[in-house]
Amino acid sequence: MRHIFILIITMFMVLESTAQKRSGFGIHAGINSSGTYDLDDGYYDETDPMAGFQAGIRYNLKFGPLGICPEINYISVTSGETETYDGITATSSGTLNYISVPILLKFYIGGVNIQFGAQVSKLLSGTIDSSVEGPGISTSSSTSITNDEFYNTYSGTEYWMFEDMDIAGVVGIGLDTKMGIYASLRSI
């Protein structure tokens, strides 16, 4: 047991001596894709994830083989579905815009890091776009998610159909370079 412990300590010392010593602020941008899920009905198989984007700032604090990385991100998530029946095609898509704050713990193995953490997201706005196309039919509309139709009243209290605050776990893998460029792939 003592030999295994010494081997692990030696491995961390070697990795630490070759790891980048980068701490500091950074900006980032990327693409995302998200399905639709709700606690009552589960995952919506009919909804197709579409490409969205995100941009933000982070502070990476690295000490030894560990790091902490809080971020503030603007995230736009898009999904949609298309149905065709008797030559009529109905398409709907939704875009939700969030401010998200993930706090990640990073475990470094050289320039590669494994990320674990939590994320809190606040829903800012969104739209639902729909269109119907067919012989002699062509309509389209765009509706804000803050419109009255997305509010329901139960026992005299009004409720919004959307959750305005989301809490999620984050798992990912990243690559930090000595030039200050980094990439990551995460699942929330």
C-alpha positions as CSV (number, residue, x, y, z in Angstrom):
1,M,0.0,0.0,0.0
2,R,2.8,2.4,0.9
3,H,4.5,1.7,-2.5
4,I,1.2,2.6,-4.3
5,F,0.9,5.8,-2.3
6,I,4.5,6.8,-3.2
7,L,3.9,6.0,-6.9
8,I,0.8,8.2,-6.9
9,I,2.7,11.1,-5.2
10,T,5.6,10.7,-7.7
11,M,3.2,10.7,-10.6
12,F,1.6,14.0,-9.5
13,M,5.0,15.6,-8.9
14,V,6.1,14.7,-12.5
15,L,2.7,15.9,-14.0
16,E,2.9,19.1,-11.9
17,S,6.4,19.8,-13.2
18,T,5.3,19.5,-16.8
19,A,1.9,21.2,-16.4
20,Q,1.2,24.7,-17.6
21,K,1.1,27.3,-14.8
22,R,-1.6,29.4,-16.3
23,S,-4.1,31.3,-14.1
24,G,-6.0,34.3,-15.2
25,F,-9.0,35.7,-17.1
26,G,-10.1,34.5,-20.5
27,I,-12.9,35.0,-23.0
28,H,-14.5,32.2,-24.9
29,A,-17.2,31.4,-27.5
30,G,-18.6,28.2,-28.9
31,I,-21.6,26.2,-30.1
32,N,-24.0,24.1,-28.2
33,S,-26.8,21.7,-28.8
34,S,-29.6,20.8,-26.4
35,G,-32.6,18.5,-26.3
36,T,-35.9,19.3,-24.5
37,Y,-36.6,17.6,-21.1
38,D,-39.1,18.3,-18.4
39,L,-39.5,16.6,-15.0
40,D,-43.1,15.6,-15.6
41,D,-42.9,14.2,-19.2
42,G,-39.2,13.3,-19.5
43,Y,-37.3,13.8,-22.8
44,Y,-39.2,14.9,-25.9
45,D,-38.2,12.6,-28.7
46,E,-40.1,14.7,-31.3
47,T,-37.9,17.7,-30.6
48,D,-34.6,18.0,-32.6
49,P,-31.7,19.8,-31.1
50,M,-30.3,22.6,-33.2
51,A,-27.1,24.5,-33.0
52,G,-27.0,27.4,-30.6
53,F,-24.1,29.5,-29.4
54,Q,-22.5,30.8,-26.2
55,A,-20.0,33.4,-25.2
56,G,-18.5,34.4,-21.9
57,I,-15.7,35.2,-19.6
58,R,-13.9,33.0,-17.1
59,Y,-11.2,33.1,-14.5
60,N,-9.0,30.0,-14.3
61,L,-7.2,29.6,-11.0
62,K,-4.7,26.8,-11.1
63,F,-2.7,25.5,-8.2
64,G,-0.9,22.2,-8.8
65,P,-2.9,19.5,-10.5
66,L,-6.1,21.2,-9.5
67,G,-7.9,24.2,-10.7
68,I,-11.1,26.2,-10.1
69,C,-12.8,28.0,-12.9
70,P,-15.9,30.2,-12.4
71,E,-17.5,31.5,-15.6
72,I,-20.2,33.9,-16.7
73,N,-21.8,32.9,-20.0
74,Y,-24.5,34.1,-22.4
75,I,-26.2,31.0,-23.9
76,S,-28.7,30.7,-26.7
77,V,-30.3,27.3,-27.0
78,T,-32.4,26.3,-30.0
79,S,-34.6,23.3,-30.7
80,G,-37.4,22.5,-33.1
81,E,-39.7,20.0,-34.7
82,T,-41.3,19.4,-38.1
83,E,-44.4,17.4,-38.9
84,T,-45.9,16.6,-42.3
85,Y,-49.4,15.4,-42.8
86,D,-51.3,15.3,-46.2
87,G,-48.9,17.6,-47.9
88,I,-49.0,20.2,-45.1
89,T,-45.7,20.8,-43.2
90,A,-45.8,22.4,-39.7
91,T,-42.5,23.6,-38.3
92,S,-41.9,25.0,-34.9
93,S,-38.7,26.1,-33.2
94,G,-37.8,27.7,-30.0
95,T,-34.9,29.8,-28.8
96,L,-34.2,30.4,-25.2
97,N,-31.5,32.9,-24.0
98,Y,-29.8,32.4,-20.6
99,I,-27.2,33.9,-18.4
100,S,-25.3,30.9,-16.9
101,V,-22.7,30.7,-14.1
102,P,-20.8,27.4,-14.0
103,I,-18.2,26.8,-11.3
104,L,-15.9,24.0,-12.3
105,L,-13.3,22.0,-10.4
106,K,-10.6,20.9,-12.9
107,F,-8.2,18.0,-12.4
108,Y,-5.1,18.5,-14.6
109,I,-3.1,15.7,-16.3
110,G,-0.6,17.7,-18.2
111,G,-2.5,20.1,-20.5
112,V,-5.6,18.0,-20.4
113,N,-8.1,18.5,-17.6
114,I,-11.2,16.7,-16.4
115,Q,-14.0,19.1,-15.3
116,F,-16.7,18.6,-12.6
117,G,-19.0,21.2,-11.2
118,A,-22.4,22.9,-10.9
119,Q,-24.1,25.5,-13.0
120,V,-26.9,28.0,-12.3
121,S,-28.8,29.5,-15.3
122,K,-31.3,32.3,-15.4
123,L,-33.7,32.4,-18.3
124,L,-33.7,35.9,-19.8
125,S,-35.9,35.7,-22.9
126,G,-37.0,33.5,-25.8
127,T,-39.2,33.1,-28.8
128,I,-41.2,30.4,-30.3
129,D,-41.5,30.5,-34.1
130,S,-44.0,28.5,-36.1
131,S,-44.9,28.1,-39.7
132,V,-47.4,26.0,-41.8
133,E,-46.7,25.4,-45.5
134,G,-48.8,23.5,-47.9
135,P,-51.0,23.8,-51.0
136,G,-52.6,27.3,-50.7
137,I,-51.4,27.7,-47.1
138,S,-48.4,29.8,-45.9
139,T,-48.4,31.2,-42.4
140,S,-45.7,32.0,-39.9
141,S,-45.6,33.6,-36.5
142,S,-43.1,34.5,-33.8
143,T,-44.2,34.7,-30.1
144,S,-42.2,35.9,-27.1
145,I,-42.2,33.4,-24.2
146,T,-43.2,36.4,-21.9
147,N,-46.6,36.7,-23.7
148,D,-49.8,36.1,-21.7
149,E,-50.4,32.8,-23.4
150,F,-47.5,31.2,-21.5
151,Y,-49.0,31.9,-18.1
152,N,-51.5,29.7,-16.4
153,T,-53.6,30.5,-13.3
154,Y,-54.1,27.9,-10.6
155,S,-56.2,28.8,-7.5
156,G,-55.9,32.5,-8.2
157,T,-52.1,32.4,-8.6
158,E,-50.5,33.0,-11.9
159,Y,-47.6,30.6,-13.0
160,W,-45.2,30.9,-15.9
161,M,-44.9,27.8,-18.0
162,F,-41.1,28.1,-18.1
163,E,-38.7,27.6,-15.3
164,D,-36.8,30.8,-15.0
165,M,-33.9,29.3,-12.9
166,D,-32.1,26.1,-13.7
167,I,-29.5,24.2,-11.6
168,A,-27.4,21.5,-13.3
169,G,-24.3,19.4,-12.8
170,V,-21.5,19.7,-15.3
171,V,-19.0,17.1,-16.5
172,G,-16.4,17.7,-19.2
173,I,-12.9,17.4,-20.6
174,G,-10.7,20.3,-21.6
175,L,-7.3,21.1,-23.2
176,D,-5.3,24.1,-22.1
177,T,-2.3,25.2,-24.2
178,K,0.8,27.2,-23.2
179,M,-0.3,29.9,-25.7
180,G,-3.5,30.5,-23.6
181,I,-5.8,28.9,-26.0
182,Y,-8.2,26.3,-24.6
183,A,-11.0,24.0,-25.7
184,S,-13.5,22.0,-23.8
185,L,-16.4,19.6,-24.3
186,R,-19.0,19.5,-21.6
187,S,-22.3,17.8,-20.8
188,I,-24.8,19.4,-18.6
